[in-house]
Amino acid sequence: MQLWELFVIAVGLSMDAFAVSVCKGLSVSRVRGKHVLLAGVYFGGFQAMMPYLGYVLGAQFQNFIMHIDHWIAFILLVLIGWHMVREAKSDYEMMDDSFGLRAMLPLAVATSIDALAVGISFAFLKVQIIPAVCFIGSITFLFSALGVKIGNLCGAKLKSSAERLGGGLLIVMGIKILLEHLGFLG
């Protein structure tokens, strides 16, 4: 997998965390540095950890399903992307203003479940997982940190746009993987 492809996947995965960070930014009257840092650490950390766990799980089953691995990667990415686009249409809900463990941990887990599935597809695609998860975590850290600040400044209208963009990027990457395997792309 090339760096630009990993970047597209990282941006796509980070859009859920960005959207939630925008909402967290909306929930506080004044954004402090600790808000920005906490959002980045929680969301970036979980976005790095979940693909690694998915990779480990996927590697266990790789030999059994090697002949259909491209289909699995395609289906996972398209389903995750479709789910993100569909979620973007849901109504905006206000979040509490807490950045504590009880508030942030469930959000970090919820926004990184899709990264677990992407990690499974990484096992089938033979991605170098440590650099990949560090890259994904870093991109998500940046988007989440920016999301808190932007949310505090701009409002809720960015949430659904971010989720639609992220979902669309993952769908495109899934289609690209399938087309490459079928020989339509070099």
C-alpha positions as a LaTeX table, in Angstrom:
\begin{tabular}{lrrr}
\hline
Residue & $x$ (\AA) & $y$ (\AA) & $z$ (\AA) \\
\hline
Met1 & 0.00 & 0.00 & 0.00 \\
Gln2 & 1.37 & 3.37 & $-1.00$ \\
Leu3 & 1.61 & 6.35 & 1.34 \\
Trp4 & $-1.11$ & 8.33 & $-0.45$ \\
Glu5 & $-3.50$ & 5.38 & $-0.14$ \\
Leu6 & $-2.78$ & 5.11 & 3.57 \\
Phe7 & $-3.30$ & 8.86 & 3.88 \\
Val8 & $-6.73$ & 8.61 & 2.23 \\
Ile9 & $-7.71$ & 5.77 & 4.58 \\
Ala10 & $-6.36$ & 7.67 & 7.61 \\
Val11 & $-8.35$ & 10.77 & 6.67 \\
Gly12 & $-11.46$ & 8.67 & 6.07 \\
Leu13 & $-11.13$ & 6.95 & 9.44 \\
Ser14 & $-10.44$ & 10.20 & 11.25 \\
Met15 & $-13.65$ & 11.87 & 10.06 \\
Asp16 & $-15.82$ & 10.23 & 12.74 \\
Ala17 & $-13.42$ & 11.44 & 15.42 \\
Phe18 & $-13.30$ & 14.86 & 13.76 \\
Ala19 & $-17.09$ & 15.08 & 13.75 \\
Val20 & $-17.31$ & 14.12 & 17.43 \\
Ser21 & $-14.51$ & 16.58 & 18.23 \\
Val22 & $-16.45$ & 19.34 & 16.49 \\
Cys23 & $-19.39$ & 18.50 & 18.76 \\
Lys24 & $-17.14$ & 18.47 & 21.82 \\
Gly25 & $-15.86$ & 21.90 & 20.79 \\
Leu26 & $-19.45$ & 23.08 & 20.59 \\
Ser27 & $-20.13$ & 21.82 & 24.10 \\
Val28 & $-17.63$ & 24.09 & 25.85 \\
Ser29 & $-17.86$ & 27.84 & 26.09 \\
Arg30 & $-14.10$ & 28.32 & 25.96 \\
Val31 & $-11.69$ & 25.79 & 24.45 \\
Arg32 & $-8.54$ & 25.25 & 26.46 \\
Gly33 & $-5.35$ & 23.54 & 25.41 \\
Lys34 & $-6.21$ & 20.51 & 27.52 \\
His35 & $-9.46$ & 20.04 & 25.57 \\
Val36 & $-7.57$ & 19.98 & 22.30 \\
Leu37 & $-4.88$ & 17.66 & 23.67 \\
Leu38 & $-7.33$ & 15.25 & 25.31 \\
Ala39 & $-9.44$ & 14.90 & 22.17 \\
Gly40 & $-6.32$ & 14.26 & 20.11 \\
Val41 & $-4.91$ & 11.70 & 22.52 \\
Tyr42 & $-8.14$ & 9.76 & 23.05 \\
Phe43 & $-9.24$ & 9.66 & 19.43 \\
Gly44 & $-5.76$ & 9.36 & 17.91 \\
Gly45 & $-4.75$ & 6.68 & 20.39 \\
Phe46 & $-7.79$ & 4.53 & 19.77 \\
Gln47 & $-7.60$ & 5.04 & 16.00 \\
Ala48 & $-4.04$ & 3.68 & 16.20 \\
Met49 & $-4.81$ & 0.82 & 18.58 \\
Met50 & $-7.91$ & $-0.57$ & 16.85 \\
Pro51 & $-6.37$ & $-1.23$ & 13.40 \\
Tyr52 & $-3.50$ & $-2.97$ & 15.16 \\
Leu53 & $-5.92$ & $-5.24$ & 17.00 \\
Gly54 & $-7.81$ & $-5.85$ & 13.75 \\
Tyr55 & $-4.55$ & $-6.66$ & 12.00 \\
Val56 & $-3.63$ & $-9.22$ & 14.67 \\
Leu57 & $-7.07$ & $-10.83$ & 14.37 \\
Gly58 & $-6.99$ & $-10.77$ & 10.58 \\
Ala59 & $-3.52$ & $-12.30$ & 10.45 \\
Gln60 & $-4.86$ & $-15.31$ & 12.38 \\
Phe61 & $-7.35$ & $-16.09$ & 9.60 \\
Gln62 & $-5.33$ & $-14.96$ & 6.60 \\
Asn63 & $-4.30$ & $-18.44$ & 5.43 \\
Phe64 & $-7.91$ & $-19.66$ & 5.51 \\
Ile65 & $-9.34$ & $-16.91$ & 3.35 \\
Met66 & $-6.42$ & $-15.72$ & 1.22 \\
His67 & $-8.28$ & $-16.37$ & $-2.05$ \\
Ile68 & $-11.07$ & $-13.94$ & $-1.10$ \\
Asp69 & $-9.08$ & $-11.37$ & 0.90 \\
His70 & $-9.60$ & $-8.59$ & $-1.67$ \\
Trp71 & $-13.36$ & $-9.11$ & $-1.48$ \\
Ile72 & $-13.23$ & $-8.88$ & 2.32 \\
Ala73 & $-11.21$ & $-5.65$ & 2.19 \\
Phe74 & $-13.62$ & $-4.25$ & $-0.42$ \\
Ile75 & $-16.75$ & $-5.20$ & 1.54 \\
Leu76 & $-15.42$ & $-3.92$ & 4.87 \\
Leu77 & $-14.31$ & $-0.56$ & 3.48 \\
Val78 & $-17.51$ & $-0.03$ & 1.48 \\
Leu79 & $-19.76$ & $-1.02$ & 4.40 \\
Ile80 & $-17.88$ & 1.23 & 6.82 \\
Gly81 & $-17.98$ & 4.09 & 4.33 \\
Trp82 & $-21.69$ & 3.58 & 3.64 \\
His83 & $-22.41$ & 3.52 & 7.36 \\
Met84 & $-20.53$ & 6.81 & 7.84 \\
Val85 & $-22.42$ & 8.48 & 4.98 \\
Arg86 & $-25.72$ & 7.23 & 6.41 \\
Glu87 & $-24.78$ & 8.45 & 9.91 \\
Ala88 & $-24.10$ & 11.90 & 8.48 \\
Lys89 & $-27.83$ & 12.23 & 7.75 \\
Ser90 & $-28.81$ & 11.68 & 11.39 \\
Asp91 & $-29.85$ & 14.63 & 13.51 \\
Tyr92 & $-27.27$ & 16.56 & 15.45 \\
Glu93 & $-27.23$ & 15.82 & 19.15 \\
Met94 & $-25.60$ & 18.02 & 21.76 \\
Met95 & $-22.87$ & 16.44 & 23.88 \\
Asp96 & $-21.90$ & 17.16 & 27.44 \\
Asp97 & $-18.90$ & 19.38 & 28.02 \\
Ser98 & $-16.82$ & 16.81 & 29.91 \\
Phe99 & $-13.45$ & 15.73 & 28.58 \\
Gly100 & $-12.97$ & 13.21 & 31.41 \\
Leu101 & $-12.43$ & 9.48 & 31.06 \\
Arg102 & $-16.13$ & 8.62 & 31.50 \\
Ala103 & $-17.12$ & 10.91 & 28.64 \\
Met104 & $-14.18$ & 10.40 & 26.27 \\
Leu105 & $-13.53$ & 6.65 & 26.50 \\
Pro106 & $-16.90$ & 5.55 & 25.06 \\
Leu107 & $-16.60$ & 8.16 & 22.31 \\
Ala108 & $-13.07$ & 7.03 & 21.44 \\
Val109 & $-14.14$ & 3.40 & 21.28 \\
Ala110 & $-17.27$ & 4.17 & 19.25 \\
Thr111 & $-15.38$ & 6.27 & 16.69 \\
Ser112 & $-12.65$ & 3.65 & 16.26 \\
Ile113 & $-14.69$ & 0.48 & 15.73 \\
Asp114 & $-14.48$ & 1.02 & 11.98 \\
Ala115 & $-10.68$ & 1.17 & 12.32 \\
Leu116 & $-10.75$ & $-2.35$ & 13.79 \\
Ala117 & $-12.35$ & $-3.62$ & 10.58 \\
Val118 & $-9.86$ & $-1.67$ & 8.47 \\
Gly119 & $-7.06$ & $-3.33$ & 10.45 \\
Ile120 & $-8.47$ & $-6.72$ & 9.49 \\
Ser121 & $-8.32$ & $-5.70$ & 5.83 \\
Phe122 & $-4.72$ & $-4.48$ & 6.37 \\
Ala123 & $-3.75$ & $-8.03$ & 7.38 \\
Phe124 & $-5.03$ & $-9.32$ & 4.05 \\
Leu125 & $-3.30$ & $-6.53$ & 2.12 \\
Lys126 & 0.06 & $-7.17$ & 3.84 \\
Val127 & 0.37 & $-3.60$ & 5.13 \\
Gln128 & 3.32 & $-2.77$ & 7.41 \\
Ile129 & 1.15 & $-2.31$ & 10.46 \\
Ile130 & 3.32 & $-0.34$ & 12.90 \\
Pro131 & 4.05 & 2.58 & 10.55 \\
Ala132 & 0.44 & 2.44 & 9.30 \\
Val133 & $-1.15$ & 2.67 & 12.75 \\
Cys134 & 1.26 & 5.41 & 13.83 \\
Phe135 & 0.31 & 7.37 & 10.72 \\
Ile136 & $-3.42$ & 6.81 & 11.25 \\
Gly137 & $-3.14$ & 7.78 & 14.91 \\
Ser138 & $-1.20$ & 10.94 & 14.06 \\
Ile139 & $-3.65$ & 12.04 & 11.38 \\
Thr140 & $-6.58$ & 11.40 & 13.73 \\
Phe141 & $-4.82$ & 13.28 & 16.53 \\
Leu142 & $-4.47$ & 16.32 & 14.27 \\
Phe143 & $-8.03$ & 16.17 & 12.94 \\
Ser144 & $-9.47$ & 15.68 & 16.43 \\
Ala145 & $-7.47$ & 18.52 & 17.94 \\
Leu146 & $-8.50$ & 20.80 & 15.09 \\
Gly147 & $-12.08$ & 19.58 & 15.35 \\
Val148 & $-12.44$ & 20.78 & 18.94 \\
Lys149 & $-11.20$ & 24.23 & 18.01 \\
Ile150 & $-13.19$ & 24.44 & 14.78 \\
Gly151 & $-16.35$ & 23.18 & 16.51 \\
Asn152 & $-16.04$ & 25.89 & 19.09 \\
Leu153 & $-15.65$ & 28.50 & 16.35 \\
Cys154 & $-17.89$ & 27.27 & 13.53 \\
Gly155 & $-20.64$ & 25.04 & 14.82 \\
Ala156 & $-22.42$ & 21.80 & 13.99 \\
Lys157 & $-22.68$ & 22.16 & 10.21 \\
Leu158 & $-19.24$ & 20.54 & 9.77 \\
Lys159 & $-20.21$ & 17.28 & 11.50 \\
Ser160 & $-22.27$ & 15.75 & 8.70 \\
Ser161 & $-19.96$ & 17.03 & 5.96 \\
Ala162 & $-16.97$ & 15.40 & 7.68 \\
Glu163 & $-18.76$ & 12.08 & 8.04 \\
Arg164 & $-19.89$ & 12.12 & 4.39 \\
Leu165 & $-16.36$ & 12.91 & 3.21 \\
Gly166 & $-14.81$ & 10.19 & 5.36 \\
Gly167 & $-17.35$ & 7.61 & 4.26 \\
Gly168 & $-16.88$ & 8.51 & 0.61 \\
Leu169 & $-13.10$ & 8.18 & 0.89 \\
Leu170 & $-13.38$ & 4.70 & 2.41 \\
Ile171 & $-15.81$ & 3.58 & $-0.31$ \\
Val172 & $-13.45$ & 4.83 & $-3.02$ \\
Met173 & $-10.50$ & 2.99 & $-1.43$ \\
Gly174 & $-12.53$ & $-0.23$ & $-1.21$ \\
Ile175 & $-13.48$ & 0.00 & $-4.88$ \\
Lys176 & $-9.86$ & 0.75 & $-5.82$ \\
Ile177 & $-8.63$ & $-2.35$ & $-3.95$ \\
Leu178 & $-11.13$ & $-4.55$ & $-5.76$ \\
Leu179 & $-10.39$ & $-3.04$ & $-9.18$ \\
Glu180 & $-6.64$ & $-3.50$ & $-8.67$ \\
His181 & $-7.12$ & $-7.15$ & $-7.77$ \\
Leu182 & $-9.36$ & $-7.74$ & $-10.76$ \\
Gly183 & $-6.70$ & $-6.21$ & $-13.02$ \\
Phe184 & $-8.54$ & $-3.02$ & $-14.01$ \\
Leu185 & $-5.97$ & $-0.77$ & $-12.33$ \\
Gly186 & $-2.21$ & $-1.19$ & $-12.52$ \\
\hline
\end{tabular}
